[in-house]
Amino acid sequence: MLIEYIKLFKNKNFYLSICALILLVVIAVVLGVKEHNEEYQLTERIYGQYYEEEIVEDVLIFVSPYKQWLGFTNNLASELYYLIFPLLISFALVDSIYQERKSGYSQYIFMRMERQKYYKVKFATTFLTAFLLFVLPIYLGVVLVNLFTNHWDYTAYANIYRGFVEGTLAIPDNAISVFKGDIQFLFSDLLSISPYAYATVFYIIGGLFASAYICLGLALSMFIKNYYLMIFMPQIIYTSLWFLATNHPKWAPFFFLAPDGIHGDNSLSIMVIEFLLQLLLTFVIYVIGMRKHDDVL
């Protein structure tokens, strides 16, 4: 696996992919922090005119910076990150078997390493790297939002959220109607503990799906001869599921991977079923592709 990462670090596409992902994150953070500051000032001005300071403070806690983390905010850059991540990540990883077979490097490898070990290492490296490429830039966004808003402790929000869900929080009715969208139906208990815990679950799920899409593209690369079609294949599959699930969005990963997805329709069972089916399909295609190229010396 170390050799695979040495080759990866020498691949310029790997760095282009990282730069593109980080660029989207930085743009999302800039837009998010600006939106947070504006919303905080507006809320403080509106409620400060009519309510006591204690009530205003409770309401302002709801205007939390965590809502500007990627996946929680609906600004353009955040939405774009969740829309095109398969393409941006596949650009660095999907063509590795194709390029090594095309250059003849795989023939050299097969003289020094068992075929099965080569393909296992290639799959494992791709899976882990795709996961990290999806997750690490998002966590960079979390750090940047917290840094620019100077807010790191979300204990107060977790406590307020718990009271809000239980109906024990005394805030104005108009504030309840404004912030009722904060109530989550999936992993709500985690949000009442900490937004960090809630975000981590969704980011891990997103990373696993990213890995599954990229590994599916890797498997298909053993059958596709057109380079550009190969690179775009994970994105094509991801986007196609979005269009096919127009009337049933809870089945479209685009809608349930982000924490700010379709809340009430989000289902853990659907996530697990889709992930396992996709992984099974990937394994089947990958094994067939391995056997297809058994004649390569």
Helices and strands as residue ranges (DSSP letters): H 2-9, H 12-48, H 53-62, G 65-68, H 76-93, H 96-103, H 105-110, H 115-149, H 155-166, H 173-179, G 180-182, H 188-191, H 195-220, H 227-244, G 249-251, H 253-256, G 263-265, H 268-292
